[in-house]
Amino acid sequence: MGHQIQAIIGKREAVQVFADCWVWAEIVDLPQDCGLVFLTDALFDSITELFDKPDREEPSPLMLFTSAIRWALEGSACPGPLAYIETDYTGGYGTQAGVLLERGRIIQGPVEGEETINGLLRAVGVWHRPGEDEFDALGLGHYRHMPL
């Protein structure tokens, strides 16, 4: 089974600030008072249309973290940190990458590699019980693909 998502994750209040700016942003409620917004095609296009300038980002392991997405997240990462994550796994092999934003700027990343997402989730305040990790604690394994 594969896992391929692009999403914004944080405490519910911080994710709500981001979602309130975009008509296509739908919050998925997660445990520990967290929320997730998938970076769907409609949301990506909406953000990109508003910020219609050439992409100025440095090379990155993140496929969809353009300057427009960065701008949108920097404008929302004030009431608490937000993590932007991307996964691309098939048959147990693949990649994970992400970035952490807080107070309107990137404070970590872009980073990629094993345990990247768990580290970013820890930074937004996610905790886990023995025998699980932060990814499991939020039930992110249930969200294997982006909604259509």
C-alpha positions in Angstrom: 0.0 0.0 0.0 1.2 3.5 -0.8 1.1 6.8 1.0 1.2 10.0 -1.0 -0.1 13.2 0.6 0.8 16.9 0.7 -0.7 18.6 3.8 -0.6 21.4 6.3 -0.7 20.1 9.9 -0.8 21.9 13.3 -2.9 22.6 16.3 -6.5 23.3 15.3 -6.3 27.0 16.0 -3.3 27.5 13.8 -4.7 25.4 11.0 -8.0 27.3 11.3 -6.2 30.6 10.6 -4.8 29.2 7.4 -8.1 27.6 6.3 -10.1 30.8 6.9 -8.0 32.4 4.1 -8.9 29.9 1.4 -12.3 28.7 0.2 -10.9 25.3 -0.9 -9.2 24.6 2.5 -11.1 21.9 4.4 -9.9 20.9 7.8 -9.7 17.3 8.9 -9.9 17.0 12.6 -7.1 14.9 14.2 -6.4 13.8 17.8 -4.6 16.1 20.2 -6.5 19.1 19.1 -4.7 19.1 15.7 -6.0 19.7 12.3 -4.9 18.9 8.7 -5.6 20.6 5.4 -4.7 18.6 2.3 -3.0 20.7 -0.4 -5.5 19.6 -3.1 -5.3 20.7 -6.7 -8.0 23.3 -6.1 -6.3 24.8 -3.1 -2.9 24.8 -4.8 -4.4 26.5 -7.8 -6.2 29.1 -5.7 -3.1 30.0 -3.8 -1.0 30.1 -7.0 -3.4 32.4 -8.8 -3.4 34.9 -6.0 0.3 35.0 -5.8 1.0 35.2 -9.5 4.8 35.7 -9.6 7.7 33.6 -10.9 8.7 30.9 -8.4 11.8 32.0 -6.5 12.4 29.0 -4.2 15.7 27.2 -4.0 15.9 23.6 -5.0 14.1 21.5 -2.5 12.9 18.0 -1.8 9.4 19.4 -1.6 7.5 19.0 -4.9 4.7 21.5 -4.2 6.3 24.0 -1.8 6.5 26.9 -4.2 7.0 30.5 -3.3 3.2 30.9 -3.5 2.6 28.1 -1.0 5.4 29.5 1.2 3.8 33.0 1.1 0.4 31.6 2.1 1.8 29.6 5.0 4.0 32.4 6.3 1.0 34.6 6.4 -0.8 32.1 8.6 1.8 30.7 10.9 1.3 33.2 13.7 -1.0 31.6 16.4 1.2 28.6 16.4 3.6 26.5 14.3 2.5 24.8 11.1 4.1 21.9 9.4 3.9 21.4 5.7 4.5 17.7 4.8 4.8 15.6 1.7 5.0 11.8 1.6 5.5 9.5 -1.4 5.8 5.8 -0.5 5.0 2.7 -2.4 5.6 -0.8 -1.1 7.5 0.5 1.9 10.0 2.6 -0.1 9.8 6.3 -0.7 10.4 9.7 0.7 9.1 12.1 3.3 9.9 15.8 3.5 8.6 18.9 5.2 9.1 22.4 6.5 8.2 24.0 9.8 6.8 27.6 9.9 6.2 29.8 13.0 5.6 33.5 13.5 5.5 34.1 9.8 8.8 32.5 8.8 10.4 29.1 8.2 12.2 27.9 11.3 13.2 24.4 10.0 13.6 23.0 6.6 13.0 22.0 4.0 14.2 18.7 5.4 13.7 15.2 4.1 14.5 11.6 5.3 13.4 9.1 7.8 11.7 10.5 10.9 11.3 14.0 9.2 7.6 14.1 9.7 7.7 12.8 13.3 10.2 15.6 14.1 8.0 18.3 12.6 4.9 16.9 14.4 6.8 17.0 17.7 7.6 20.6 17.0 3.9 21.5 16.7 3.2 19.8 20.0 2.2 16.2 19.1 3.1 13.5 21.6 3.0 9.8 21.4 2.5 6.8 23.7 5.1 4.0 24.0 5.0 1.7 20.9 3.8 4.4 18.5 5.3 7.5 16.9 3.8 11.0 16.3 2.6 10.0 12.9 0.7 7.1 14.4 -0.6 9.2 17.3 -2.4 11.4 14.8 -3.7 8.5 12.8 -2.0 9.8 9.6 -1.7 6.3 8.2 -5.4 6.4 7.5 -4.9 9.2 5.0 -3.0 7.4 2.3 -4.0 9.5 -0.7 -5.2 13.0 -1.4 -8.9 13.5 -1.7 -10.2 14.1 -5.2 
